[in-house]
Amino acid sequence: MIAFTEIKDAWERELVKKMLGSEDVRFFEEAAQDLPEELREASVLSVFINSKVDRKLIALLPALKFVTTRSTGFDHLDLKTFQEKGVPVSNVPVYGENTVAEHTFALILSLSRNLRKAYLRTARNDFSISGLMGFDLKGKTLGVVGCGHIGLHVIRMAAGFGMKVIAYDVKKQNFLAEILNFDYVSLEELLGRSDIISLHAPYLPATRHLINKENIRLIKKGAVLINTSRGGLIDTDALVEALDKQILSGAGLDVLEEEEYLLEEKRLLESEETEGHWRRLQTTLKNHELLHRENVIYTPHMAFCSKEAVERILQTTVENIKAFMAGSPANVLQPEKNPGL
């Protein structure tokens, strides 16, 4: 059996069925961790970002031979355990850098022109523009953290707005920097010089809380912070503090730290009372506080979500499944590998 979790739209199911042909395919709306019994017979499993496939769940899936995630990032999967069991895991390395880059600029423009404040005001039948003055993007400095496929596309788009661009990445591509007219700087310099900071790094142990209480104070006063990557890149406590102290004038977030508990708080309330439980509870409460601020725009992890991008994701996922079934798995991940930016 081939199982797809977190598939809700009928058109997605029909597209997968068409591409896989006569294979035994079953679809579930729920995340994998909520379906241990339903997935026991699955030999191939396709998951999305809300499916936390850890050692405990893997032990409950004896027939599992292959996993493919419909995402580029894979911090929701226990690659080490899969490797121990000889189960290859594949991802979708590229599905449309333009899609997330476009959403990034949607958040930037929403903040630069105070669209959330304006909408909330007009919803109250107040049409005054006092306090709604925005700022131009032209001439502003954009700091891009992570120059992979998406980050580079954001840089290309910034040129169209007449912005200056600086970037931070552990792997420098000097030729591209010259062609696209941006400069590599240290993270500290980027924070201090940027009017807008946009995060496009993967979530790894080394990048957890990349923006934290120590370095968030280096941010240029009044800057805007954008995150369309992973919520754990930002320490939520530091973000709240920076907004309170007006170090940041606003934040555009497509992701939040511990966002799965914000979306499904029942699971948090029922989880075991450990130190991690109380940390997650505290973070969830602070997330609620963030969402009620007029200078914070939050979208529900949807930067990837255009029809074209989802079609490309499903196409690559089916190709991954077919490659595995043919004996030559494609896009296979390794625990020690960096997933790219």
N, C-alpha and C positions, 0 to 999 in steps of 0.2 A: 504493500500500500504506500502511495505517495500522499503525504499530508501537508496541507497548507494551513497555517494558523494566521489569525489576524487578517482574514480576507472577508470583507463585508459587502462589497459592491458586486452585483450580479454580472456586470460587464467584465469585471476582472476574472471571475470564475469561468465565464464563457470563453474568454481569450485564452486562458491557461488550458482548458479542455481542448480547444481547437489546436493549440500548438503541441500538446502531448498525445493527442490521438486517442487510442484505445486503452491507455494505461489506467489502472485503478487509482483514481484521484479523489480525495475527500477534502472538503473545505470546512474550516472552523472559524468563527468570529472571535473566539477567545484567544488569549495568549497561551503559549505552550504549557506553562506551569499550572494552569487551571484544567489541564486535560490529560493527566497521567494515564487514566484508564483508556480513554479514546485513542491515545497514540501508541498503545502497547504493541500493536501490530505494524506500526509504520516502519518501513525499511528506509524511506527517504523522507526527510522533514524539511520543509521550507518555513522559515520564521521571519518575523519582523522585529523591530527594536524593543517592543514591550514584552517579548518572550525572554525570560531569564532562564536560560538552560544551564543549570549548574550540575555539580557532581551528584547531588541528591536526585534530581530529575532524570539525569542520564541513567542512573541505576534502575529506574523504573521503566526504561524503554529497551528491552532486551533485543528487539529485532532491528534496532537502528544501525544502518550501514553508512549513511551519508546525510550531511546537513548543509543546507545552503541558505544564507541569510539574504533577505531582499534589501540590503543596505551596504554601504561602504564600511562603516564602523562595525566593530564586533565585540565591544566591551560587554555585551549582554550574553556572551557565550563563553563557556569554560573550555578554552582551546587545549589547555594542558591535559584535562581529563579525556577529551576526545582523542588527543594524540596517543595517550596511554592505551586507549581501547582500539586504536587503529581505525578510527572513524574520520575520514577527511571532511573538512569544512571549507566551503567556498563562499565568496561574497560577490557583490556587484561593484567592481573597482571604479567604474565611471558610468553614470546614468544621465548626466546633463548638468555640467558645471554652470551653465547659464541659468538653470532653474533656481538654484539656491542663491546665485549671485543677484538675480532679479529680485528675489524676496529680500535679500540684504538691503538693496537700495529702496525697496518699498518701506522698510523700517526706518532707514535713514531719512527719507523724505517725509515720512509721517512725523518724525521728531523735529526735523529742521523747520517744518511749517506748522507745528503745533496742531496737527489734525485731531489727535485724541481730545485735547482740551477744547478745540472748536466744536467737535461733535457733541461732547457732553454739554457744552454751553447751549448750543442750538436745540438740543433735545429738551432743554428747560425753557424753550421759547425765548432765549436771550440771544440777540443777534449783534451785540456790541463786539468790537474787535480789540478793546482795551486789554492789554496783557497777552495778546496773541501774536505779537511781532516775531517773525522767524528769522532765519539767516540763510544767505546764499551758500550753495556748495562751491561755486566757482572761487578759486583761490584758496580754499581751505585745504588743510593737510589731513589726508586719510592715512591712518596707520593700519596695515594689514598684518595680522599675526597668523602665519601659516600660508605659504605660497605654493600650495598644491594646485590641483585642477580648478577648484572653486576660487581659491584666493587669487590666482592669476586672472581669472575671469572678472572678479571684482575690480582688480587693478585696471583691466582694459576698459571697463565701464566707467571707472572714475575719470579716465582721460576725457571721455565725452562730456563730462560735467566741468572740465577745466580745473580739476583738483590736482594738487601736488600729492605724491604718494611716497611713503616710506614703508619698509617692511622688515619683519623679523622672521627668520626661519633658521633652524639648525642646519639645513642643507641649502647652501646658496647656489643659485643658478645665475651667474654673472652675465652670461650672454643674454638671457631673457630680461634681466634687469636693464641692460643697455637698450635692448630693442623696445621694451615697454616703458622706458624712462622712469624708473624708480630706483631708490637707493636702499640697500640693506643697512640696518642700524641695530644696535643692541635693544633688547626689550625695554630696558630702563629709558633709553633715549626716545624710543617710540612713544612710550607712555607720556613723557614730558613734552613732546613736540606736537602730538596729534590733536586735531580738533575733533576727529571722529576715529574711534578704535573699533576695528571689526575682527572678530575671532574666527579663524578657519582651521584650527588645529585638531588633531584626533584626541580622543580621551584615552590617556595612558597613565600609568603610575607617575611618570615624569611630568605629565601636564596637568595632573589634578591640582586644582586651585592655582593655576598659572597666574591668575589675577587674585591677589590675596591682600590681607591687611597691611603687609609690609610694603608692597609695591604700589598698591592702589593710591597711596598718598603722593606718589610721584606724578600722577596724572595731571595734565594741564587743567587748571581750574576752568570749569564750565564745559569740559569735553563731553562727548556722547559715546556710550559704550554699546556695541552691537554684538550679539552672540547668536549665530545660526548653526553652531557646531554641536557641542555637547554642554549640558548644564554644569557638569562638574568642573569645567575649566575655570569657573568663577566661584570664589568663596562667598556664599550668600550673605554672611555676616558683614564681610568687607563691602559688598555692594550696597547694602542698606546704610552702612556708615557713610560711604562716599556720597550717597544721595542726600542723607541727612545733613552732612556738612557742606553740601553744595560743591563738592569737588567735581562730581558729575552733574550736569544739568539735565540728563535724561538717559534712559536705557531702552534699547529695542531688543527684545528677547524672544527667540523662537523656541528656546529650551530653558529649563530650570534645573537646578540641582535637586536630585531626588524627585523629579517630576512625576515618576510613576505613582508615588504616594499621594501627590496632589490630585491626580486623575482618579485614583482608586483608594480613597482614605480608609475604607473599610478594612483593607488588607493591612494597613499600618496599625489600626487600632487592635487588630487581632494578632499582630506579630508578637513574638516573645519579648519580654521586657528586659532588654540588654542595654549596654551602653550605646550600641549602634541604633537601637530602637529610639532611645530618647534624643539622640542627635538627629535622626531622621524626622522625628516629631517636631523638634525645634525648627529645623529647616523648612518643613511644610508650613508651619505657622508664619514664618517670615516670608515665605512665598505668597501667602494670602495677603500679607501687608503690602508687598510689592505690587500685586495686581490691582490694588485700589488707588495707586498713585497716578495722578494726572500726567506725570512726566515719564511714565513707564508704559511701553506698549508691549503686550505679550500676545503671541500667536501660538497655537497648540502643536508645536513640533510639526509644522506643515510646510516648511520651506521647500521640501522636495516635491510637494504635492501639486504637480500639474499633470494633466492627462497624458501629455507626451512623455514626461519623465517616468510616470508609473508604467506606461507601456514598455519603455526601454528597460525598466527594472525587471518586469515580468519576462521579457524576451531573454535577457541575460540569465535569469534564474532558470528558465526552461532549458537554455543551452547548457547551463551547469549540470542540470539533472541528466540530460541526454549524454553529455560527455562522461559522466560517472557511469551510467549504464553501459556505455561503450567501452569502459575499462580505462579511460584516460581522463580523470577528473581535471577540470579547468578552474582557474582562479582560486587555487587552494591556499589557505592561510596557514601560517606557522606561528606558534605562540610567541616567539621572540621577535617577530617581524613588526616593523612599524607599518600601520595600515595606510600611511600616506596622509597628506594634508588636504 
